Amino acid sequence: MTETDTKAEELEQTPVVHVAPGPHLSNTALTTRGMMTDVLIALLPVLAVAAVVFRWYLLKQLGICVVSCMAAEAIFTGMRGRRPRLGDCSAAVTGAILALSLPATAPWHVGVIGSFVAIGLGKAVFGGLGANIFNPAMVGRAFVMIAFPALLGAGGYVAAGGWAEVVSQATPMTDFKENALVTPLWELILGTTNGSLGETSAIACIIGGAYLCLRRTASWEIPLGVIAAAGAIAGVDNLLHPAAEWTALHHLAGGALLFGAFFIATDPVTSPLTRRGKLIFGAGVGALVMIMRLLSGYPEGVMFSVLLMNALVPLINRWTVPRPVGGPTPKEE
């Protein structure tokens, strides 16, 4: 056997390693459709409480926003010359999150406009699913809040003469901010209060959020950062104002803090990639929420806090690049 034949035989026996660009997924079950289905399942406790408290108001908002988001997805995807992929459920999740962030009494056109803005400006203009910088549902929510302040302000949550008693009351955050009235903690935990459709029940948000974290659809570091930062600032505020009846637990259980921590801030597309970055991102959201609650005229601040931290995600990713094994790559002289 010649030397050339020997080398050829060695090459044939050498295993071929194919290296492709990242990301490299070790779990093929983590598909977009699977993750979106997990989110919809996790929303079931929140939807159940909202159905009991708000009844047909929930069905109206949910139907309007989900159908509108799916229609917008089909239209904007078709405009880009691509086939709509409504089966991945991402548009349905955006619609559900948007609907649950609206007051029960918001008119139908608010949900339709918010849905088209969420898909169009929040996702399609960036290139579609996976390329957007900001959380689409919060983009739509911010747009309609600015466009229709009277319908989405504090007064927009109260339906005069409404059949549901809870819808004729001010939200706990507004009551505290404007009238210094403190809602009992157990009502905030159970959800028998007015507010956005998905934010009223702390226990429902925790149950759904725990499911997302256990399924690893949501990164536990983000809600941990949100709750830890908000709780720390609220605790300091309690120490500075010991006579205040609105405690740190009221801040954590009230408003959209838990709903935002588990279902909005954890969006994998618009949150950081590294574990340290996720903790920083979550802490930033929680801190901004408390700053807005304590120092601004807004009774709530989850939406703006998430959008502001979304804008910082590229910087957070750069700041928290993990150290390579063996140390940093030596620079050429």
SVG drawing of the C-alpha trace seen along z (x, -y; Angstrom):
<svg xmlns="http://www.w3.org/2000/svg" viewBox="-77 -64 81 66">
<polyline fill="none" stroke="black" stroke-width="0.4" points="0.0,0.0 1.4,-3.3 1.7,-6.4 -1.1,-8.1 -3.4,-5.2 -2.7,-5.2 -3.5,-8.9 -6.7,-8.4 -7.8,-5.6 -7.1,-7.8 -9.2,-10.6 -12.1,-8.2 -12.0,-7.0 -11.7,-10.5 -15.1,-11.6 -16.6,-14.7 -17.7,-17.5 -20.2,-19.9 -20.2,-23.3 -23.1,-25.6 -23.8,-29.1 -25.6,-29.5 -27.9,-29.3 -27.4,-25.6 -30.6,-24.2 -30.2,-21.0 -34.0,-20.6 -35.9,-20.4 -39.2,-20.6 -38.6,-24.3 -40.4,-25.5 -42.2,-28.8 -45.5,-27.1 -44.7,-25.0 -43.5,-28.1 -46.6,-30.2 -48.8,-27.3 -47.2,-27.3 -47.9,-31.0 -51.6,-30.4 -51.8,-27.6 -50.1,-29.7 -52.7,-32.5 -55.6,-30.1 -55.6,-31.0 -55.5,-34.7 -58.3,-34.2 -60.4,-32.3 -60.2,-35.0 -61.0,-37.7 -63.9,-35.7 -65.4,-35.5 -64.8,-39.2 -65.4,-40.9 -67.5,-38.2 -68.5,-39.2 -66.1,-42.2 -63.2,-39.7 -64.7,-37.7 -65.3,-41.0 -61.7,-42.3 -60.1,-38.9 -62.0,-38.2 -61.4,-41.6 -57.6,-41.7 -56.9,-38.1 -58.8,-38.2 -57.4,-41.7 -53.8,-40.6 -54.1,-37.5 -55.7,-39.6 -52.9,-42.1 -50.3,-39.3 -51.8,-37.9 -52.0,-41.4 -48.5,-42.6 -46.9,-39.3 -48.6,-39.2 -47.5,-42.7 -43.9,-41.5 -44.5,-38.7 -44.5,-35.9 -47.0,-33.3 -48.7,-34.0 -47.8,-31.6 -50.7,-32.0 -50.2,-28.4 -47.3,-29.4 -49.7,-31.2 -47.4,-34.2 -50.1,-36.6 -52.7,-35.0 -50.4,-35.4 -49.8,-39.1 -53.6,-39.6 -54.2,-37.9 -51.5,-39.9 -52.8,-43.1 -56.4,-42.3 -55.5,-41.5 -53.6,-44.8 -56.7,-46.8 -59.5,-48.0 -62.7,-46.0 -64.7,-49.0 -62.4,-50.0 -64.3,-50.5 -63.9,-48.0 -61.9,-50.3 -59.2,-50.6 -58.5,-46.9 -58.5,-46.9 -56.1,-49.9 -53.9,-48.6 -53.6,-45.2 -52.7,-46.5 -50.1,-48.8 -48.7,-46.0 -48.2,-43.7 -47.4,-46.5 -45.1,-48.8 -44.1,-46.4 -43.1,-43.5 -43.5,-43.7 -41.4,-46.8 -38.5,-45.1 -38.7,-42.1 -41.2,-39.9 -41.1,-37.4 -37.7,-37.2 -36.4,-40.5 -38.5,-43.0 -36.8,-45.1 -39.8,-46.1 -42.5,-43.9 -45.3,-44.1 -48.2,-44.0 -46.8,-46.9 -46.1,-48.9 -49.8,-48.6 -50.8,-49.4 -48.6,-52.5 -50.0,-53.8 -53.7,-53.5 -52.9,-55.0 -51.4,-58.1 -54.0,-58.2 -57.0,-57.7 -56.0,-59.1 -59.6,-59.6 -60.5,-56.0 -57.4,-54.5 -56.8,-56.9 -58.1,-56.3 -61.6,-57.3 -61.6,-54.8 -61.7,-51.9 -65.0,-53.0 -68.3,-52.2 -71.0,-54.4 -74.1,-52.3 -72.3,-49.1 -73.9,-45.8 -70.7,-44.5 -70.0,-46.2 -66.2,-45.9 -66.3,-47.8 -68.0,-50.8 -65.1,-51.2 -61.7,-52.9 -58.7,-50.7 -56.7,-50.1 -53.6,-51.9 -55.7,-55.0 -57.6,-54.9 -54.3,-54.9 -52.6,-57.5 -55.4,-60.0 -57.4,-59.4 -54.9,-57.6 -57.4,-54.7 -55.9,-51.3 -57.4,-48.2 -57.3,-45.1 -54.3,-42.9 -56.5,-39.8 -58.5,-41.5 -55.3,-42.2 -54.2,-38.6 -57.5,-37.0 -58.3,-39.6 -61.7,-40.9 -60.8,-44.5 -61.0,-46.7 -58.1,-47.1 -56.8,-45.9 -58.3,-42.5 -55.3,-40.4 -53.6,-42.3 -56.1,-42.0 -55.2,-38.6 -51.7,-38.2 -52.2,-34.5 -53.4,-33.7 -50.3,-35.5 -48.0,-33.6 -49.5,-30.2 -49.3,-30.9 -45.8,-32.4 -44.6,-29.4 -45.8,-27.2 -43.8,-29.2 -40.7,-29.1 -40.9,-25.4 -41.4,-24.7 -38.4,-27.0 -40.5,-29.0 -39.8,-32.0 -36.5,-32.7 -36.9,-32.8 -34.2,-35.4 -36.4,-38.1 -39.4,-37.9 -37.0,-37.4 -35.2,-40.7 -38.5,-42.5 -39.9,-41.4 -36.6,-41.8 -36.0,-45.3 -39.6,-46.5 -39.8,-44.9 -36.5,-46.4 -37.5,-49.9 -41.0,-49.5 -39.4,-48.3 -37.2,-51.4 -40.3,-53.5 -42.1,-51.8 -39.1,-52.5 -39.2,-56.1 -42.9,-56.3 -43.7,-53.8 -47.2,-55.1 -48.2,-54.3 -50.9,-51.6 -49.9,-50.8 -47.1,-48.3 -44.4,-46.6 -46.8,-43.6 -49.5,-45.9 -47.0,-47.2 -46.0,-43.7 -49.6,-42.3 -51.2,-45.5 -51.4,-46.7 -49.7,-45.0 -46.3,-44.2 -46.7,-40.5 -48.5,-40.2 -45.7,-42.2 -43.0,-40.3 -44.1,-36.9 -45.9,-37.4 -44.5,-40.6 -40.9,-41.2 -40.1,-37.5 -40.6,-37.8 -37.5,-35.9 -37.1,-38.1 -37.0,-41.4 -35.1,-40.3 -31.4,-39.7 -29.6,-36.5 -27.3,-36.0 -28.3,-35.0 -26.7,-38.1 -28.3,-40.3 -31.7,-38.9 -31.3,-39.7 -30.2,-43.2 -33.1,-43.6 -35.7,-42.4 -34.2,-44.6 -34.4,-47.6 -38.0,-47.0 -38.9,-46.6 -37.0,-49.7 -38.5,-51.8 -42.0,-50.7 -41.5,-51.8 -39.9,-55.1 -43.0,-55.9 -45.4,-54.8 -43.7,-56.9 -42.4,-59.9 -44.6,-60.4 -48.2,-61.2 -48.9,-57.7 -50.4,-55.2 -48.8,-52.4 -45.7,-52.1 -45.2,-48.5 -45.8,-49.3 -43.3,-52.2 -40.8,-50.3 -40.7,-47.3 -40.4,-49.4 -37.5,-51.4 -35.6,-48.3 -36.3,-46.7 -34.4,-49.6 -31.4,-48.8 -31.3,-45.1 -28.5,-45.4 -26.3,-47.2 -27.1,-44.8 -26.1,-41.9 -22.8,-43.6 -22.1,-44.4 -22.8,-40.8 -20.9,-38.8 -19.7,-35.7 -16.0,-35.1 -14.7,-32.5 -13.4,-29.2 -9.6,-29.6 -9.8,-33.4 -10.3,-36.1 -8.8,-35.8 -5.3,-37.3 -5.0,-40.4 -2.4,-40.6 0.4,-43.0"/>
</svg>
